[in-house]
Amino acid sequence: MIDKKATIQAHAKSDKDTGSTAVQVALLTARINNLGAHLAENKKDKHGQRGLQLMNGQRRRLLKYLERTNYDEYIALTDQLKIRRGQRIVR
């Protein structure tokens, strides 16, 4: 089980920040790690696998947005959460 309050406090920009991109990515990462451990034991849980794929897609979209809008925060967040980065979007 994830500690949602601790995760929010660790990544929030202010006391009332509960929905910034960094907080959303951190919460999704915690849920993904938790579900990944579950799926390691329960290999036939197909519904759980689909949920994991959906969460990975949502996190990827949020990280893509963060990369476009605030690249320095994107680098810091991916380093802190130990998430692999893709190639940089150049436009």
N, C-alpha and C positions, 0 to 999 in steps of 0.2 A: 504494500500500500504506500502511496506517495504522500508526503507531507506537503500539502498544497500551500499552506500559509508560509512555511519556511521558504518554499520555492519562489513564491511571489515576493517576499521580503528581500530575498537575495538578488532578484533581478529588477525590482521596481526602481523607477527614477525618483519617485516621491512616496509619501505615506499613502496617498490615495490612488496610486497607480496600480490598477489590477488588469488592465487590458492592453497595455502597449505591446508592440510587436515582440520585443525581447521577452516579456513575461509569457506571452502566448507560446513562443518557441520553447521556452524553458519548461513550461507545463506539458507541452506535447512530447518533448524529449523524455521527461520523467515517465509519462504514460507509455511511450514506445519502449523504453527500457524495461518497464514492469511487464508489459505484454510479451516482450521478447523472451523474458525468463519463463513466463508461463508456457509459451509455445515450444520452448526447448524441451519441456517435459511432456507436453500434450501435442504430439506431432499431427494428429488427425483432426485438430480443431480448425476446420476450414473457415468457420465464421470469424474466429479470432484472427486468422491470417488475413481475411479481407479487411477487418477493422484495422489491422496493422498497416496494410497497404494504404488505406484511406488516410490514416494519421500521418504516414510518411509523405503522402502527396500534399496534405495541408501544410505540414512543416516546410516542405520544399518551396511551396508558393510563398509562404511568409518570409522565408530566408531570401528568396529572389526579390521580393519587395524591399526588404531591409537592405539588401545589397545595392539596389538602385537608388534608394533614398539617403542612406547613411552608411557609407562603406566602412568607416572606421568602427562604428558600433557593430557592424556585421562581423568584421574580423575579430573583435574582442569577444563577441558572444560565441562564435564558433570555436574559438580557442578555449574559452571557459567551459563550454559544454562538451568539448572533444568531438565535434561534428566535422566530418570531412567536407571540404569546400570543393565546388566545381570550378570550372574555368570562369574567369571574370567576364561579365557582360560589358562589351564596349559599344557605345552608341554615340 
